[in-house]
Amino acid sequence: MRDGSSRLAQDKPEGDGTPHVAQVLQFRPRQRPTEPNRPAQLAERRDDALPDDLAAYEQDRDDEPVNYAQRMLMNMIAIAVVCVLIGVGVWLADTIAEMERDQDCVLQGRQNCAPIEVPAPPLSK
């Protein structure tokens, strides 16, 4: 590499002394091959097999009506569980951070690292 330039950015002559020129290629979409020997019965069977295969995974909604009260109750329980998990996570993170502050204070050789809470004196009239 000379003069801070890349080797890829330089036009180098090819074997015959002419510089390499970029060329744009045109891509055409592929044509779907036609199968002249394919029997019509096979094509019909293959097209009909797809809906039958998917029908096995569908639920019959006509058998049971949707119980919206139970669904709403399950959603509320899920929301409550998620809120409890978030609350426990925040409490745990706060407790760990407080313990780290106390350990850092002690490891620095300080004394009185634990805060002492003094109740406020009553207001006199």
N, C-alpha and C positions, 0 to 999 in steps of 0.2 A: 504494500500500500504506500503510495507516494502522495505527498501533499495532502494527507488527511482524507483522500477520497477513496471510495470503495471500488473494488475490482469489478463489481457487478454494474456499476454505473458507467463504466468506461466502454466505449464501442471498440471492440477489438476486430481487426480484419480477420476474415476467414482464410482458408488455405490459399485462395486465389488472389488475395489482396483486397477484396471488396468488403466493406463493413457489413456486419450482420444487420438485417432489417427485420423489424417485427412484422408479424403477419396476423391479421384478424381472420379467424375461422368462423364460418357460419354454421350453426347447429340447426338441424331440422328435426322436428319431433318424429319419433318412430311411428311407423304404421303398424297396426295390430295385424299379425299374420292371420290369414284366413285358412281354415282347415277344411278342404273340400271333402275329405274322407270321414269327417265326423258325423255320426248318425244323429238324426233329429231327436230320437228317443233319449239319447244320452244328454243332449242339451236341455230337453224338457225336464228330465229327472234332476239334473243338477240345479236348475233354477227353482224347482219346487222344493228341494231339500233344505234350502236356506230358511224359509219361514217355519218349517217343521222343527228344525234344530233350535231356532230361537224361541219357539213356543214352549219348549220344555223349561225355559228359564223365567218365563213370565209368571206373575202371580195372578191368581184368579181373584179379582176384586169383587166379583159378584157373590162369592161365598160369605164373606164377612163384611159388614159395614165398618167404616173407619170410626173408631171411638176417639173423638177429639178431646174429651175430658181426660181420658187416660194418657193420651199423647201430650197434652199440656202439662199434666202432673209430672210425667217423666222428664219433660223439658225443664220444668222448675227444679226438680231434684238434680238434674245435671248442672244447671246454673249454680245451685247452692254448693254442690261438690267442688265445682271449679273455683267459686269464690273462697271457699275454705282453703283449698290448696294454694291459691294466690296469697291469702292472708298468712298462712303458715310459712310460705316461702319468704315473704317480706319480714316476718318476725325473726325467722332463722337468720336471714342476711344481716339484720340489725344487731342481733345478739352476737354473731360472729365478728362483725365490725367493732362492736364495743369491747369484746375480749381481745381483739388485736390491738386496740388502743391501749388497754391496760397492760398487755404484755410488752408493747413497745416502751411504755413508760418505765416499767420495772427493769427491762433490759438496758435502758439508758442510765440506770443507777439512781433514778429519782426516788424520793419518798413521798408519801401522801398521794399516791396515784389514784386511789379510790376517792371519788367525790363524797363529801359529807354534806348531807342535806340538813339544814337548820330550819325549823319551822319559823315562819314570820311572826313577830310579836303582835299581840292583839292591839287593835287601834283603841286608844282611850279618848273619851269625850270630855 
